[in-house]
Amino acid sequence: MANENNTTTKPYIVKNADGVEYLLPYYPATFRALLDDKDTIRDLLNSILELDTEHEIVDLSYAFEKYIDVFMPGDEPMRLDVWVTTRDNRFMNIELQNREHPFFLDRMQLYNAYLTIRGKHDYNRSEQFLAMSDEEKKVHYYEVPETVSIWLCKFPILKPKDIFKDTWMLYSRHDVKTGAALPLFPKNKYIIVDLVKFLKLRKGVNSREDFWLRLISRGPLEVPKLKDPLLKNALDRLRVSNADPELLKKMEQYMFDEMHAYDAVIAENFLKGKEAGIAEGEAKGKAEGRAEGKSEGETKGHADAINVMQAMGLSPEQIAEAKARLDALKSK
C-alpha cells in the first residue's frame, strides 16, 4: 500500500506511485460517489452489522440526502446522508461525520427519531403491509419496522480503549444494575464506529469490514488492490478520471467553504482563550496579574484551537499549518 502523503495540489485528491489520481472518500460528495452502488452498500452494511447468512441483507434500495418531510423549527427540512431500505423492510441510515460539534448525541437521537418515523411511514405503504387484511392492519397499526442508525465518526467518540465499534440500544436501568441487561427494544439501534480507534486497533486489511473502514477513513492508497470485482469497482468510482465533472465542481466549492470554517475555528478558539485569560488577570487587580493573565489566555487559546483541529480529524499537515498561524497571532 502506498503512503497517502503522496497528495496533489488539491487536498481531496491523492496520487499513487503510477500517477493515478483518486478522490478521498471522507468528504460528503466523494462519500456518496463511493456508495453509489447498491452492492457496495449491501456489502458495507453486512460487514459492519456482522450479519450471518440467515440475516444478511440480500437486496436493497437507497437514496442520498434523503429529505424527511417532518420539519424542524424554522421550516428547515431534515436530510439524511444515505437512506437504505432492504427488501425485507429494514430501514437504515448511514452518516459520515468528520467533526464533533455541540449537541452531537442530541443530533444522533434526532436523526434516529426521523429514521423511525419515515421507516414506519414507508413500512405502512410496503407490499407486505398492504397485502394484510383490514383486521391484520389494525393489529399491526403501531408496529415499527427494524431501524438501524449507523454513524461513522472521524473523531474519538468511544471511551473504551479496546473497541472501535459499539451498539447503543434501549435498556432497563434495573437490569443494567443487576448485570442481566438485555435490549428492551432490539428493533431500534445505533451502530457507532470510531474511525480513529479503528486505525489504532486494526492494522492492515484482514476482512471486508477492514477494507471498507480503512478506505473510508484513509483513502484508496491505504487499501490493497484486490481482484474482487466489487472492491475493484469501488476504487474505480473514486478515480478522478472517472469522476463526474459536476462532482469535481462540488468539491471545489466544498473546500472553499471548509477553508473559511477552518480559519474561523482557529480564530474563535484563540480569541476565547485570550479573552478569558485577560479577564482572569484583571480580576486579580494587579498590573502583573493582567500581563500574566493575557499570556496564559493566549497560550490557552492556542491549545484550545489545536485540540479542536485534532478532534475535527484534520491531517498533521493541516494542524502544523494551524500552529504556524496561531504563533503568528500570538506574536501580534
C-alpha positions as CSV (number, residue, x, y, z in Angstrom):
1,M,0.0,0.0,0.0
2,A,1.2,3.5,-0.9
3,N,1.6,6.2,1.6
4,E,-1.2,8.8,1.5
5,N,1.3,11.7,1.9
6,N,1.5,11.5,-1.9
7,T,-1.0,14.3,-2.2
8,T,-1.7,16.7,-5.1
9,T,-2.3,20.4,-5.1
10,K,-6.0,19.6,-4.2
11,P,-6.4,18.3,-0.7
12,Y,-9.3,15.9,-1.7
13,I,-7.1,14.1,-4.3
14,V,-4.2,11.7,-3.9
15,K,-1.9,10.2,-6.5
16,N,-0.4,6.7,-6.4
17,A,3.1,5.8,-7.5
18,D,1.9,5.2,-11.1
19,G,0.4,8.7,-11.2
20,V,-3.2,7.6,-11.0
21,E,-5.3,10.2,-9.1
22,Y,-8.1,9.2,-6.7
23,L,-10.7,11.1,-4.7
24,L,-10.6,10.8,-0.9
25,P,-14.0,9.4,0.1
26,Y,-14.4,11.1,3.5
27,Y,-16.0,14.2,2.1
28,P,-19.8,14.3,1.6
29,A,-19.8,14.3,-2.2
30,T,-17.0,11.8,-2.6
31,F,-18.6,9.5,0.1
32,R,-21.7,9.5,-2.0
33,A,-19.7,8.7,-5.1
34,L,-18.2,5.7,-3.3
35,L,-21.5,4.4,-2.1
36,D,-23.4,5.0,-5.4
37,D,-23.9,1.2,-5.9
38,K,-26.3,-1.0,-4.1
39,D,-24.0,-4.0,-3.9
40,T,-21.3,-1.8,-2.3
41,I,-23.8,-0.5,0.3
42,R,-25.1,-4.1,0.9
43,D,-21.5,-5.4,1.4
44,L,-20.6,-2.5,3.7
45,L,-23.7,-3.0,5.9
46,N,-23.4,-6.7,6.1
47,S,-19.8,-6.2,7.2
48,I,-20.4,-3.5,9.8
49,L,-23.5,-5.2,11.2
50,E,-21.7,-8.6,11.2
51,L,-24.8,-10.3,9.8
52,D,-24.8,-14.0,9.3
53,T,-26.1,-15.7,6.1
54,E,-29.6,-16.1,7.6
55,H,-29.9,-12.4,8.4
56,E,-27.7,-10.7,5.9
57,I,-29.1,-8.1,3.5
58,V,-29.9,-9.6,0.1
59,D,-31.4,-6.7,-1.8
60,L,-32.0,-3.0,-1.1
61,S,-32.8,0.4,-2.5
62,Y,-31.0,3.6,-1.5
63,A,-31.2,7.4,-1.7
64,F,-28.7,10.1,-0.9
65,E,-29.5,13.2,1.1
66,K,-33.0,11.8,1.8
67,Y,-35.4,14.6,2.8
68,I,-37.7,13.7,5.6
69,D,-41.0,15.7,5.3
70,V,-41.1,16.5,9.0
71,F,-39.8,20.0,9.5
72,M,-37.5,21.4,12.1
73,P,-38.4,24.8,13.8
74,G,-37.9,27.5,11.1
75,D,-39.3,25.1,8.4
76,E,-35.9,23.6,7.7
77,P,-36.3,20.0,6.4
78,M,-34.3,17.1,7.9
79,R,-31.9,15.4,5.5
80,L,-30.2,12.0,6.0
81,D,-26.9,11.2,4.2
82,V,-27.6,7.7,3.0
83,W,-31.1,6.2,3.3
84,V,-31.4,2.4,2.8
85,T,-34.4,0.2,2.6
86,T,-33.9,-3.5,2.5
87,R,-36.2,-6.0,0.6
88,D,-37.5,-7.3,4.0
89,N,-38.4,-3.8,5.2
90,R,-35.5,-2.9,7.4
91,F,-34.6,0.8,7.3
92,M,-31.1,2.2,7.8
93,N,-29.3,5.4,7.7
94,I,-25.5,5.9,7.2
95,E,-24.0,9.1,8.4
96,L,-20.3,10.0,7.9
97,Q,-19.2,12.6,10.4
98,N,-15.8,14.4,10.1
99,R,-16.0,16.5,13.2
100,E,-17.7,16.7,16.6
101,H,-19.9,19.6,17.5
102,P,-22.1,20.8,20.3
103,F,-25.2,18.5,20.9
104,F,-23.8,15.7,18.8
105,L,-25.5,13.0,20.8
106,D,-28.8,15.0,20.6
107,R,-28.3,15.1,16.8
108,M,-27.9,11.3,16.7
109,Q,-31.2,10.9,18.7
110,L,-33.0,13.3,16.4
111,Y,-31.8,11.6,13.2
112,N,-32.8,8.2,14.7
113,A,-36.3,9.6,15.5
114,Y,-36.7,10.8,11.9
115,L,-35.4,7.5,10.6
116,T,-38.1,5.6,12.7
117,I,-40.9,7.9,11.7
118,R,-40.0,7.7,8.0
119,G,-39.5,3.9,8.3
120,K,-42.9,3.5,9.8
121,H,-44.4,5.7,7.0
122,D,-42.8,3.6,4.3
123,Y,-43.5,0.2,6.0
124,N,-47.2,1.0,6.0
125,R,-47.0,1.5,2.3
126,S,-45.0,-1.6,1.6
127,E,-46.3,-4.6,-0.3
128,Q,-46.0,-6.7,2.9
129,F,-48.3,-4.3,4.9
130,L,-50.7,-3.7,2.0
131,A,-51.2,-7.4,1.5
132,M,-52.6,-7.7,5.0
133,S,-56.3,-7.9,5.6
134,D,-58.1,-5.0,7.3
135,E,-58.1,-6.8,10.6
136,E,-54.4,-7.6,10.4
137,K,-53.6,-4.0,9.6
138,K,-55.4,-3.0,12.8
139,V,-53.3,-5.4,14.7
140,H,-50.1,-4.1,13.2
141,Y,-51.2,-0.4,13.4
142,Y,-48.4,0.5,15.9
143,E,-45.8,-1.9,14.6
144,V,-42.5,-0.2,14.0
145,P,-40.0,-1.8,11.5
146,E,-36.4,-2.5,12.3
147,T,-34.3,0.6,12.1
148,V,-30.5,1.0,12.3
149,S,-28.7,4.3,12.6
150,I,-25.1,4.0,11.6
151,W,-22.5,6.7,12.5
152,L,-19.0,6.6,11.0
153,C,-17.1,9.1,13.1
154,K,-13.7,10.5,12.1
155,F,-13.1,11.8,15.7
156,P,-12.8,10.0,19.0
157,I,-16.3,9.1,20.4
158,L,-16.0,5.7,22.2
159,K,-14.4,5.8,25.6
160,P,-13.2,2.2,26.0
161,K,-9.7,1.9,24.6
162,D,-10.1,-1.6,23.2
163,I,-13.1,-1.2,20.9
164,F,-13.7,0.8,17.8
165,K,-17.4,-0.1,17.3
166,D,-20.3,-0.3,19.7
167,T,-24.1,-0.8,19.6
168,W,-26.3,1.5,21.6
169,M,-29.9,0.4,22.4
170,L,-32.6,0.9,25.0
171,Y,-32.0,-0.9,28.3
172,S,-33.7,-1.1,31.7
173,R,-31.8,0.7,34.4
174,H,-32.7,-2.0,36.9
175,D,-31.4,-4.8,34.5
176,V,-28.2,-2.9,34.0
177,K,-27.6,-2.7,37.8
178,T,-28.3,-6.4,38.3
179,G,-26.0,-7.3,35.4
180,A,-28.8,-9.0,33.4
181,A,-29.4,-6.3,30.8
182,L,-31.0,-7.3,27.5
183,P,-32.3,-4.8,25.0
184,L,-35.9,-3.8,25.7
185,F,-36.5,-2.9,22.0
186,P,-33.9,-4.6,19.8
187,K,-35.6,-3.4,16.6
188,N,-34.1,0.1,17.0
189,K,-30.3,0.5,17.4
190,Y,-27.4,2.8,16.8
191,I,-24.1,1.5,15.4
192,I,-21.2,3.8,16.4
193,V,-17.9,3.4,14.6
194,D,-14.9,5.3,15.9
195,L,-12.7,5.5,12.9
196,V,-9.8,7.0,15.0
197,K,-9.9,3.9,17.2
198,F,-10.3,1.6,14.2
199,L,-7.0,2.8,12.7
200,K,-5.2,2.3,16.1
201,L,-6.6,-1.2,16.7
202,R,-6.8,-2.7,13.3
203,K,-3.5,-2.9,11.4
204,G,-3.8,-3.9,7.8
205,V,-6.8,-5.3,5.9
206,N,-7.9,-8.7,7.1
207,S,-11.6,-8.6,6.5
208,R,-14.1,-6.9,4.3
209,E,-15.0,-4.6,7.2
210,D,-11.3,-3.6,7.5
211,F,-11.3,-2.8,3.8
212,W,-14.3,-0.5,3.8
213,L,-13.5,1.3,7.0
214,R,-9.9,1.9,6.0
215,L,-10.9,3.1,2.6
216,I,-13.5,5.5,4.1
217,S,-11.2,6.8,6.8
218,R,-7.8,6.9,5.0
219,G,-8.5,6.7,1.2
220,P,-7.7,4.5,-1.8
221,L,-3.9,4.5,-1.3
222,E,-4.3,2.8,2.1
223,V,-6.0,-0.3,0.9
224,P,-4.6,-3.2,-1.1
225,K,-5.6,-3.7,-4.7
226,L,-7.8,-6.9,-4.7
227,K,-9.2,-9.0,-7.5
228,D,-12.7,-9.0,-6.0
229,P,-14.8,-7.2,-8.7
230,L,-17.0,-5.4,-6.1
231,L,-14.0,-3.9,-4.3
232,K,-12.2,-3.1,-7.5
233,N,-15.2,-1.3,-8.9
234,A,-15.5,0.8,-5.7
235,L,-11.9,2.0,-6.2
236,D,-12.6,2.7,-9.8
237,R,-15.5,5.0,-8.8
238,L,-13.0,7.1,-6.9
239,R,-10.6,7.5,-9.8
240,V,-10.5,11.2,-10.8
241,S,-10.6,10.2,-14.5
242,N,-13.9,8.5,-13.9
243,A,-15.4,11.3,-11.8
244,D,-18.4,13.4,-13.0
245,P,-17.3,17.0,-13.7
246,E,-20.2,18.2,-11.5
247,L,-18.7,16.2,-8.6
248,L,-15.4,18.0,-9.0
249,K,-17.1,21.4,-9.1
250,K,-18.9,20.5,-5.9
251,M,-15.6,19.5,-4.3
252,E,-14.0,22.9,-5.2
253,Q,-16.9,24.8,-3.6
254,Y,-16.9,22.5,-0.6
255,M,-13.2,23.0,0.0
256,F,-13.6,26.8,-0.3
257,D,-16.4,26.7,2.4
258,E,-14.3,24.4,4.6
259,M,-11.3,26.7,4.4
260,H,-13.3,29.6,5.8
261,A,-14.8,27.4,8.5
262,Y,-11.3,26.1,9.4
263,D,-10.0,29.7,9.7
264,A,-13.0,30.7,11.8
265,V,-12.4,27.8,14.3
266,I,-8.8,28.8,14.7
267,A,-9.6,32.5,15.4
268,E,-12.6,31.8,17.6
269,N,-10.9,29.4,19.9
270,F,-7.7,31.6,20.1
271,L,-9.7,34.7,21.0
272,K,-11.9,32.9,23.5
273,G,-8.9,31.7,25.4
274,K,-7.1,35.0,25.1
275,E,-10.1,36.9,26.5
276,A,-10.6,34.5,29.3
277,G,-7.0,34.9,30.4
278,I,-7.2,38.7,30.3
279,A,-10.4,38.7,32.3
280,E,-8.8,36.5,34.9
281,G,-5.7,38.6,35.2
282,E,-7.8,41.8,35.6
283,A,-9.8,40.2,38.4
284,K,-6.6,39.9,40.4
285,G,-6.3,43.7,40.4
286,K,-2.6,43.7,39.7
287,A,-0.8,45.0,36.7
288,E,1.5,42.0,36.6
289,G,-1.6,39.8,37.0
290,R,-3.1,41.3,33.9
291,A,0.0,40.6,31.9
292,E,0.2,37.0,33.2
293,G,-3.5,36.5,32.5
294,K,-3.1,37.8,29.0
295,S,-0.2,35.5,28.4
296,E,-2.0,32.5,29.9
297,G,-5.0,33.3,27.9
298,E,-3.1,33.4,24.6
299,T,-1.5,30.1,25.5
300,K,-4.9,28.6,26.3
301,G,-6.4,29.9,23.2
302,H,-3.6,28.3,21.2
303,A,-4.1,24.9,22.9
304,D,-7.9,25.0,22.6
305,A,-7.7,25.7,18.9
306,I,-5.2,22.8,18.3
307,N,-7.4,20.4,20.3
308,V,-10.4,21.4,18.1
309,M,-8.3,20.7,15.0
310,Q,-7.4,17.3,16.3
311,A,-11.0,16.5,17.2
312,M,-12.1,17.5,13.7
313,G,-9.7,14.8,12.3
314,L,-7.5,17.2,10.3
315,S,-4.3,15.9,8.9
316,P,-0.9,16.5,10.7
317,E,0.0,18.9,7.8
318,Q,-3.2,21.0,8.4
319,I,-2.6,21.0,12.2
320,A,1.0,22.2,11.6
321,E,-0.3,25.0,9.4
322,A,-2.8,25.9,12.2
323,K,0.0,26.1,14.8
324,A,2.0,28.4,12.5
325,R,-1.0,30.7,12.1
326,L,-1.6,30.7,15.9
327,D,2.1,31.6,16.6
328,A,1.7,34.5,14.2
329,L,-1.4,35.6,16.0
330,K,0.3,35.3,19.4
331,S,3.2,37.4,18.3
332,K,0.9,40.4,17.5
